[in-house]
Amino acid sequence: MTDDEINEIVSRLLQERFGDAGFVRSTVASEEDFDGSSILRVTAYFDRSRDEVPRDWLNSLHDIRSELLTRGEARFVFLDGDYLQKEEVVDEDEG
């Protein structure tokens, strides 16, 4: 499978699990791990800070891996999160 095909599946699964938690999009990149094995690095992007996003990574990683295995994709998946920081809001009347 191509990275784009995998990302379509991954994005759908992450949207289902984290849509209410500010999930925006995902990216998938084929890489090699430390011993030269091919892996998939998935990054999930959220529109809020890390403190506000549920940390249900294990179940979402299991869902991704299971779905990809049923489609013949056996590479190991690493799942990372990227969290957009809230902009600090300054009250102009304060000072």
C-alpha positions in Angstrom: 0.0 0.0 0.0 1.1 3.6 -0.6 1.5 6.1 2.2 -1.5 8.0 0.7 -3.7 4.9 0.7 -2.7 4.1 4.3 -3.3 7.7 5.4 -6.9 7.6 4.1 -7.5 4.6 6.4 -5.6 6.1 9.3 -7.3 9.5 9.0 -10.8 7.9 9.0 -10.0 5.8 12.1 -8.5 8.7 14.0 -11.4 11.0 13.1 -13.8 8.4 14.4 -11.9 8.1 17.7 -10.6 11.7 18.2 -12.9 13.9 16.1 -14.5 15.4 19.2 -11.0 15.9 20.7 -9.8 18.3 18.0 -8.3 15.8 15.5 -7.5 17.8 12.4 -5.5 15.5 10.1 -2.8 12.8 9.9 0.3 12.1 7.9 1.9 8.8 7.1 5.6 8.3 6.2 7.4 5.1 5.3 10.7 4.9 7.2 13.3 2.4 8.3 13.8 1.6 12.0 17.2 1.2 13.7 17.8 -2.3 12.2 16.6 -1.4 8.7 13.1 -2.8 8.9 10.4 -0.8 7.1 7.9 0.9 9.4 5.1 3.4 9.2 5.3 6.6 11.1 1.8 8.1 11.7 1.4 11.6 13.1 -2.0 12.8 14.3 -2.5 16.6 14.4 -4.8 18.2 16.9 -6.1 21.8 17.1 -5.7 22.1 20.9 -3.0 21.6 23.5 -1.8 18.2 24.7 -3.6 18.7 28.0 -7.0 18.8 26.3 -6.6 15.7 24.0 -7.6 12.2 25.3 -4.6 9.9 25.5 -6.2 6.8 24.0 -3.2 5.9 21.9 -3.0 2.3 22.6 -6.6 1.5 21.4 -6.2 3.8 18.4 -2.9 2.2 17.5 -4.5 -1.3 17.8 -7.4 -0.2 15.5 -4.9 1.2 12.9 -2.7 -1.9 13.0 -5.7 -4.3 12.8 -7.3 -2.5 9.9 -4.0 -2.4 8.0 -3.3 -6.1 8.6 -6.7 -7.0 7.1 -5.6 -5.1 4.0 -2.2 -6.9 3.8 -0.1 -4.1 5.2 2.2 -5.8 7.8 4.6 -3.0 8.6 4.8 -1.9 12.3 3.1 1.4 13.0 4.5 4.2 15.3 1.9 6.7 16.3 2.9 10.3 17.4 0.8 13.3 18.2 1.4 16.9 17.3 -0.5 19.5 19.4 -1.1 23.0 18.4 -0.6 25.3 21.4 -3.3 27.7 22.4 -2.5 31.3 21.7 -2.4 33.2 24.9 -5.3 35.6 25.1 -4.5 39.0 26.6 -7.2 41.1 28.0 -6.6 44.6 26.5 -8.5 46.2 29.4 -6.0 44.9 31.9 -3.3 47.2 31.2 
